[in-house]
Amino acid sequence: MAAADPAVRVQYLLHLGDNTLILSQRLSEWCGKGPALEEDMALTNVALDLLGQARLWLSLAAELQGGDADEDRLAYHRDAPQFRNLLLVEQPNGSYADTLVRQFLFDAWHLLALRELTRSGDTRIADIAAKSLKEVSYHLRRSSDLLVRLGDGTAVSRELMQDAVDALWRFTGEMFDADAVDAAMTAAGSGFDPASLRDEWLGYVREVLDEATLKMPPADAWMQRGGKRGVHTEHLSRLLAEMQVLQRAHPGASW
């Protein structure tokens, strides 16, 4: 198989890195505000895991891009339309139920995606995926367990969890959409077809929601898309304004 064009590889890596970077930033907003000390620490640790993964993906993207690119420039000096993350991960934290459901829906996809990438013909991608897979396996166990505990908990917790599932479901469809970048990387043996993950993801999500006594929305419900094309909700611009303010005000600053 012919290797994918370097520009295509960069876009693919940005998609992977932006997902983890933006979700890490969202989770970090809970630091010091968690519903319990244990959860505060757990959310912070998951955020740190995702930030570490983002650094690996973005560092490789910067290396391939060349010039003056580095992980910080990619993280702090791109505007919202240049980000390629899924719409799901940029959604506001809302209540703890919203945060947990967002995490669960993403974790269930993330583990399957990383599993596929460990088989990538691109050894650099495969190595990062293998390292990340160990962390994400824990993330999914944790979010699945909490989903069940709160969904099958009190009437109040169940209502909050169901509302969160219903509100966030429309952002899950684009996880399984393949674009030209996905197609090129798959053809080169370096990526995978996102659509191939859908049935397994739906099966796992349905199993956990059933155990949590929560109703899964229709699999064929209308879905909101655009993140992979740089078309985002207004929430991303607000998130970036806070995340990037120091580097934008003092370019190149370091501790």
BELSULMO-V52972 format. One line per field, one symbol per residue. ss: DSSP state (h for helix, s for strand, l for the rest). phi: phi as a letter, one per 20 degrees, with the letter a starting at -180 (. if undefined). burial: # if it has 24 or more other C-alpha atoms within 12 Angstrom, else .. A space follows every 10 residues. Layout:
ss->???
phi->???
burial->???
This chain:
ss->lllllhhhhh hhhhhhhhhh hhhhhhhhll llllllhhhh hhhhhhhhhh hhhhhhhhhh hhhhhlllll hhhhhhlllh hhllllhhhh lllllhhhhh hhhhhhhhhh hhhhhhhlll llhhhhhhhh hhhhhhhhhh hhhhhhhhhh hlllhhhhhh hhhhhhhhhh hlhhhhlllh hhhhhhhlll lllhhhhhhh hhhhhhhhhh hlllllllll llllllhhhl lllhhhhhhh hhhhhhhhhl lllll
phi->.fffggffgf ffffgfffgf fffgfgfffe gncffbgffg ffffffgfgf fffgffffff fffffmmefb fffffdcdeg feecfffgfe fgflefffff fgffffgfff ffffgfffef feffffffff ffgfffgfgf gffffffffe fedeffffff ffffgffegf eefffdeedf fgfffffemd cbegffefff ffffffffff feldeefgfe ffcecqgfdn ddffffgfff gffdgffffc gnfbf
burial->...#.#.### ########## ########## #......... .######### ########## #####....# ########## .######### ###..##### ########## ########.# ##.####### ###.###.## .###.##### ##....##.# ########## #########. ##.###..## ####..##.. ##.###.##. .######... ....###### .##..##.## ..##...... .....
